[in-house]
Amino acid sequence: MELKTGSAESTLDDKGRVNIPVRFREQYQGELVVTCGREHCVWIMTPVVWEQFKQNILNSEMLTQEEKESLEYKHLYRAQKVDLDKAGRIAIPQHIREHANLS
């Protein structure tokens, strides 16, 4: 599986939804996980990638307990599952929109 990375311009509609760019839709279908990224970013992952990401944090031997707890709070506890609709949109939860300063 090729990891899709990058950024794209998009608009947030009045219901808090954004379009997934066409170049990502083949990989991003059905259920996705969104969470707060670094700085003011939103991270969107497939369930498989999300599980790998989560396990990397939880099982890391290179992080102190305090660092693990900080990453768990910022990325894991605030994550939410969302569904890609037929129009290629996902709803970004309010707390994640606030983190990323999306309006």
C-alpha positions as CSV (number, residue, x, y, z in Angstrom):
1,M,0.0,0.0,0.0
2,E,1.4,3.4,-1.0
3,L,1.2,6.0,1.7
4,K,-0.6,9.1,0.4
5,T,0.8,12.3,1.8
6,G,0.5,16.0,1.0
7,S,-1.9,18.8,1.5
8,A,-4.7,20.1,-0.6
9,E,-6.9,23.2,-0.7
10,S,-10.4,22.5,0.4
11,T,-13.3,24.4,1.9
12,L,-15.3,23.5,5.0
13,D,-19.1,23.5,4.4
14,D,-21.7,24.8,6.9
15,K,-22.0,21.2,8.3
16,G,-18.3,20.9,9.0
17,R,-17.5,18.7,6.0
18,V,-14.6,18.7,3.7
19,N,-14.0,17.0,0.4
20,I,-11.3,14.3,0.2
21,P,-9.2,15.2,-2.9
22,V,-9.9,12.8,-5.8
23,R,-6.2,11.6,-5.8
24,F,-6.8,10.2,-2.3
25,R,-10.3,8.7,-2.7
26,E,-9.1,5.4,-4.0
27,Q,-7.2,4.7,-0.8
28,Y,-9.7,6.5,1.5
29,Q,-13.0,4.7,1.2
30,G,-15.6,3.9,3.8
31,E,-14.6,4.4,7.4
32,L,-11.6,6.7,8.2
33,V,-10.1,8.1,11.4
34,V,-9.5,11.8,11.9
35,T,-7.4,13.3,14.7
36,C,-5.5,16.3,15.7
37,G,-2.1,16.5,14.0
38,R,1.0,18.4,14.9
39,E,0.6,22.2,15.1
40,H,-2.7,23.1,13.4
41,C,-3.1,20.1,11.2
42,V,-5.8,17.4,10.8
43,W,-4.6,13.9,10.2
44,I,-6.8,11.5,8.2
45,M,-6.0,7.8,8.2
46,T,-7.4,4.5,7.1
47,P,-8.2,2.1,10.0
48,V,-5.2,0.0,9.1
49,V,-2.8,2.9,9.2
50,W,-4.5,4.2,12.4
51,E,-3.9,0.9,14.2
52,Q,-0.3,0.9,13.2
53,F,0.1,4.6,14.3
54,K,-1.6,3.8,17.6
55,Q,0.6,0.7,18.3
56,N,3.7,2.7,17.5
57,I,2.9,5.2,20.2
58,L,1.7,2.6,22.8
59,N,4.6,0.2,22.2
60,S,7.5,2.7,21.8
61,E,10.5,2.0,23.9
62,M,12.1,5.3,22.9
63,L,9.5,7.5,24.6
64,T,9.2,8.3,28.3
65,Q,5.9,7.6,30.0
66,E,5.2,11.3,30.1
67,E,5.8,11.6,26.3
68,K,3.6,8.6,25.7
69,E,0.8,10.1,27.7
70,S,1.1,13.4,25.9
71,L,0.9,11.7,22.5
72,E,-2.0,9.6,23.6
73,Y,-3.9,12.6,24.7
74,K,-3.2,14.7,21.7
75,H,-3.6,12.1,19.0
76,L,-5.3,8.9,20.3
77,Y,-8.0,10.1,22.8
78,R,-9.1,12.9,20.5
79,A,-9.5,10.7,17.4
80,Q,-12.8,10.0,15.9
81,K,-14.1,7.6,13.2
82,V,-15.9,9.2,10.3
83,D,-17.4,7.8,7.1
84,L,-16.7,9.0,3.6
85,D,-20.0,9.9,2.0
86,K,-21.0,9.3,-1.6
87,A,-19.9,12.8,-2.5
88,G,-16.4,12.2,-1.2
89,R,-16.8,14.3,2.0
90,I,-16.1,13.6,5.6
91,A,-17.3,15.5,8.6
92,I,-14.6,17.0,10.8
93,P,-15.6,16.9,14.5
94,Q,-15.8,20.3,16.2
95,H,-12.9,19.7,18.6
96,I,-10.6,18.9,15.7
97,R,-11.9,21.9,13.6
98,E,-11.0,24.1,16.6
99,H,-7.5,22.5,16.9
100,A,-6.8,23.2,13.2
101,N,-8.5,26.7,13.3
102,L,-10.9,25.6,10.5
103,S,-14.0,27.7,9.9
